[in-house]
């Protein structure tokens, strides 16, 4: 797709998504997020039924909840900027991973009726959602990187160094009383 065609597509999308006032964006974000989180919670409850062989309901609920959560993010930053910023380096891959894992969740549950493969695609979809959300935040990628570094590469020094807890531990010669 050439640059001219991309600009034409964005212009058409802008016609579909006129400027929305801030208070309506917040309301749309809250409503879509609440519906998405409710459906995620309900799909988690239906996961118990999925373990016994009724996985299609779980997959459909979870996939729809993911769509609602992404729709809420669209309200959060604005639909025009979402469409325009899809080609940014980290966001395009996260979007493709989310769409692929969402479709594969449905396929593995409905066509193959396989619990564990469906669960793998659900986890991939959740990771893609977290990654995509972090790309929307100004320092989100650095925050995500810092979290993974802290989890998988813990510091060599005492993390409580200088804290009251560390001082009390040292005064008692390595034992807490």
C-alpha beads as a LAMMPS data file, in Angstrom:
LAMMPS data file: protein, C-alpha beads

177 atoms
176 bonds

1 atom types
1 bond types

-500.0 500.0 xlo xhi
-500.0 500.0 ylo yhi
-500.0 500.0 zlo zhi

Masses

1 110.0

Atoms # bond

1 1 1 0.000 0.000 0.000
2 1 1 1.567 3.285 -1.097
3 1 1 1.763 6.438 0.987
4 1 1 -0.997 8.073 -1.085
5 1 1 -3.326 5.122 -0.485
6 1 1 -2.549 5.185 3.247
7 1 1 -3.344 8.894 3.461
8 1 1 -6.588 8.309 1.566
9 1 1 -7.540 5.524 3.985
10 1 1 -6.795 7.762 6.975
11 1 1 -8.887 10.553 5.424
12 1 1 -11.797 8.118 4.991
13 1 1 -11.405 6.915 8.573
14 1 1 -11.437 10.502 9.826
15 1 1 -14.810 10.906 8.119
16 1 1 -16.045 7.864 10.061
17 1 1 -14.638 9.163 13.342
18 1 1 -15.357 12.863 13.779
19 1 1 -13.809 14.769 16.645
20 1 1 -15.335 13.556 19.894
21 1 1 -15.452 15.919 22.895
22 1 1 -13.211 14.954 25.819
23 1 1 -16.034 14.110 28.254
24 1 1 -17.604 11.733 25.712
25 1 1 -14.217 10.072 25.183
26 1 1 -13.856 9.509 28.907
27 1 1 -17.390 8.141 29.106
28 1 1 -16.816 5.856 26.094
29 1 1 -13.523 4.662 27.588
30 1 1 -15.119 3.891 30.952
31 1 1 -18.158 2.107 29.473
32 1 1 -16.140 0.000 27.017
33 1 1 -13.518 -0.799 29.649
34 1 1 -16.133 -1.848 32.203
35 1 1 -17.948 -4.037 29.674
36 1 1 -14.614 -5.536 28.590
37 1 1 -13.501 -6.203 32.169
38 1 1 -16.891 -7.684 33.056
39 1 1 -16.719 -10.001 30.053
40 1 1 -13.141 -10.941 30.966
41 1 1 -14.279 -11.771 34.505
42 1 1 -17.253 -13.738 33.195
43 1 1 -15.047 -15.601 30.721
44 1 1 -12.666 -16.451 33.585
45 1 1 -15.614 -17.973 35.429
46 1 1 -16.577 -19.900 32.305
47 1 1 -12.990 -21.177 32.145
48 1 1 -13.981 -23.815 34.707
49 1 1 -16.619 -25.079 32.289
50 1 1 -14.032 -24.868 29.504
51 1 1 -11.779 -27.284 31.383
52 1 1 -14.579 -29.853 31.189
53 1 1 -14.956 -29.530 27.433
54 1 1 -17.143 -26.450 26.821
55 1 1 -14.395 -24.185 25.575
56 1 1 -16.257 -22.366 22.781
57 1 1 -18.239 -20.152 25.192
58 1 1 -15.049 -19.176 26.986
59 1 1 -13.250 -18.331 23.735
60 1 1 -16.112 -16.238 22.391
61 1 1 -16.521 -14.299 25.654
62 1 1 -12.794 -13.742 26.031
63 1 1 -12.335 -12.607 22.425
64 1 1 -15.248 -10.181 22.660
65 1 1 -13.872 -8.847 25.959
66 1 1 -10.542 -8.176 24.244
67 1 1 -12.297 -6.292 21.451
68 1 1 -14.135 -4.162 24.034
69 1 1 -10.903 -3.423 25.903
70 1 1 -9.215 -2.322 22.664
71 1 1 -12.269 -0.210 21.831
72 1 1 -11.929 1.500 25.207
73 1 1 -8.320 2.368 24.394
74 1 1 -9.534 3.803 21.106
75 1 1 -11.736 6.216 23.040
76 1 1 -8.898 6.961 25.434
77 1 1 -6.458 8.302 22.873
78 1 1 -8.912 9.101 20.108
79 1 1 -9.891 7.000 17.120
80 1 1 -8.055 9.156 14.579
81 1 1 -4.771 8.988 16.447
82 1 1 -5.187 5.223 16.967
83 1 1 -5.556 4.615 13.244
84 1 1 -2.784 7.058 12.383
85 1 1 -0.356 5.670 14.962
86 1 1 -0.813 2.003 14.052
87 1 1 2.323 2.133 11.930
88 1 1 4.552 3.120 14.859
89 1 1 7.285 0.535 15.479
90 1 1 6.106 -1.239 18.644
91 1 1 2.383 -0.796 18.153
92 1 1 1.980 -2.497 14.777
93 1 1 3.546 -5.719 16.009
94 1 1 1.435 -5.659 19.182
95 1 1 -1.722 -5.098 17.136
96 1 1 -0.901 -7.923 14.750
97 1 1 -0.106 -10.226 17.668
98 1 1 -3.390 -9.315 19.354
99 1 1 -5.463 -9.874 16.213
100 1 1 -3.710 -13.129 15.384
101 1 1 -3.991 -14.501 18.917
102 1 1 -7.657 -13.470 19.155
103 1 1 -8.498 -15.234 15.877
104 1 1 -6.418 -18.268 16.831
105 1 1 -8.169 -18.410 20.225
106 1 1 -11.493 -18.723 18.423
107 1 1 -10.171 -21.217 15.880
108 1 1 -8.488 -23.444 18.456
109 1 1 -11.591 -23.441 20.647
110 1 1 -14.369 -23.725 18.071
111 1 1 -12.774 -25.788 15.305
112 1 1 -10.214 -27.850 17.213
113 1 1 -11.878 -27.832 20.656
114 1 1 -8.455 -27.954 22.329
115 1 1 -8.212 -26.461 25.824
116 1 1 -4.428 -26.043 26.193
117 1 1 -3.800 -24.524 22.783
118 1 1 -6.656 -22.104 23.405
119 1 1 -5.126 -21.178 26.767
120 1 1 -1.771 -20.448 25.101
121 1 1 -3.456 -18.080 22.632
122 1 1 -5.364 -16.423 25.492
123 1 1 -2.091 -15.749 27.302
124 1 1 -0.553 -14.374 24.099
125 1 1 -3.584 -12.138 23.645
126 1 1 -3.258 -10.813 27.201
127 1 1 0.453 -10.137 26.707
128 1 1 -0.296 -8.290 23.462
129 1 1 -2.923 -6.179 25.248
130 1 1 -0.448 -5.208 27.969
131 1 1 2.193 -4.431 25.356
132 1 1 -0.231 -2.375 23.249
133 1 1 -1.443 -0.455 26.297
134 1 1 2.144 0.340 27.269
135 1 1 2.781 1.759 23.800
136 1 1 0.008 4.296 24.458
137 1 1 1.583 5.575 27.681
138 1 1 4.350 8.182 27.325
139 1 1 6.955 6.101 29.194
140 1 1 5.099 2.800 28.980
141 1 1 7.758 0.825 27.143
142 1 1 10.426 1.899 29.636
143 1 1 8.110 0.986 32.508
144 1 1 7.461 -2.462 31.029
145 1 1 11.186 -2.947 30.432
146 1 1 11.950 -1.929 34.028
147 1 1 9.358 -4.402 35.349
148 1 1 10.813 -7.291 33.337
149 1 1 14.351 -6.318 34.326
150 1 1 13.361 -6.258 37.994
151 1 1 11.645 -9.644 37.716
152 1 1 14.210 -11.520 35.639
153 1 1 17.400 -9.714 36.675
154 1 1 17.125 -8.868 40.386
155 1 1 19.624 -6.379 41.826
156 1 1 22.781 -7.683 43.496
157 1 1 22.472 -5.342 46.491
158 1 1 19.926 -5.382 49.266
159 1 1 16.728 -3.726 47.948
160 1 1 15.902 -2.631 51.496
161 1 1 19.270 -0.907 51.998
162 1 1 18.686 2.263 53.977
163 1 1 15.176 1.285 55.020
164 1 1 14.032 0.858 58.594
165 1 1 13.565 -2.873 57.959
166 1 1 17.194 -3.278 56.830
167 1 1 18.515 -1.346 59.855
168 1 1 16.484 -3.441 62.275
169 1 1 17.722 -6.598 60.573
170 1 1 21.368 -5.491 60.850
171 1 1 21.047 -4.450 64.531
172 1 1 19.819 -7.901 65.458
173 1 1 22.800 -9.462 63.632
174 1 1 20.799 -11.077 60.869
175 1 1 17.797 -12.171 62.863
176 1 1 14.494 -10.468 63.374
177 1 1 12.962 -10.656 66.813

Bonds

1 1 1 2
2 1 2 3
3 1 3 4
4 1 4 5
5 1 5 6
6 1 6 7
7 1 7 8
8 1 8 9
9 1 9 10
10 1 10 11
11 1 11 12
12 1 12 13
13 1 13 14
14 1 14 15
15 1 15 16
16 1 16 17
17 1 17 18
18 1 18 19
19 1 19 20
20 1 20 21
21 1 21 22
22 1 22 23
23 1 23 24
24 1 24 25
25 1 25 26
26 1 26 27
27 1 27 28
28 1 28 29
29 1 29 30
30 1 30 31
31 1 31 32
32 1 32 33
33 1 33 34
34 1 34 35
35 1 35 36
36 1 36 37
37 1 37 38
38 1 38 39
39 1 39 40
40 1 40 41
41 1 41 42
42 1 42 43
43 1 43 44
44 1 44 45
45 1 45 46
46 1 46 47
47 1 47 48
48 1 48 49
49 1 49 50
50 1 50 51
51 1 51 52
52 1 52 53
53 1 53 54
54 1 54 55
55 1 55 56
56 1 56 57
57 1 57 58
58 1 58 59
59 1 59 60
60 1 60 61
61 1 61 62
62 1 62 63
63 1 63 64
64 1 64 65
65 1 65 66
66 1 66 67
67 1 67 68
68 1 68 69
69 1 69 70
70 1 70 71
71 1 71 72
72 1 72 73
73 1 73 74
74 1 74 75
75 1 75 76
76 1 76 77
77 1 77 78
78 1 78 79
79 1 79 80
80 1 80 81
81 1 81 82
82 1 82 83
83 1 83 84
84 1 84 85
85 1 85 86
86 1 86 87
87 1 87 88
88 1 88 89
89 1 89 90
90 1 90 91
91 1 91 92
92 1 92 93
93 1 93 94
94 1 94 95
95 1 95 96
96 1 96 97
97 1 97 98
98 1 98 99
99 1 99 100
100 1 100 101
101 1 101 102
102 1 102 103
103 1 103 104
104 1 104 105
105 1 105 106
106 1 106 107
107 1 107 108
108 1 108 109
109 1 109 110
110 1 110 111
111 1 111 112
112 1 112 113
113 1 113 114
114 1 114 115
115 1 115 116
116 1 116 117
117 1 117 118
118 1 118 119
119 1 119 120
120 1 120 121
121 1 121 122
122 1 122 123
123 1 123 124
124 1 124 125
125 1 125 126
126 1 126 127
127 1 127 128
128 1 128 129
129 1 129 130
130 1 130 131
131 1 131 132
132 1 132 133
133 1 133 134
134 1 134 135
135 1 135 136
136 1 136 137
137 1 137 138
138 1 138 139
139 1 139 140
140 1 140 141
141 1 141 142
142 1 142 143
143 1 143 144
144 1 144 145
145 1 145 146
146 1 146 147
147 1 147 148
148 1 148 149
149 1 149 150
150 1 150 151
151 1 151 152
152 1 152 153
153 1 153 154
154 1 154 155
155 1 155 156
156 1 156 157
157 1 157 158
158 1 158 159
159 1 159 160
160 1 160 161
161 1 161 162
162 1 162 163
163 1 163 164
164 1 164 165
165 1 165 166
166 1 166 167
167 1 167 168
168 1 168 169
169 1 169 170
170 1 170 171
171 1 171 172
172 1 172 173
173 1 173 174
174 1 174 175
175 1 175 176
176 1 176 177
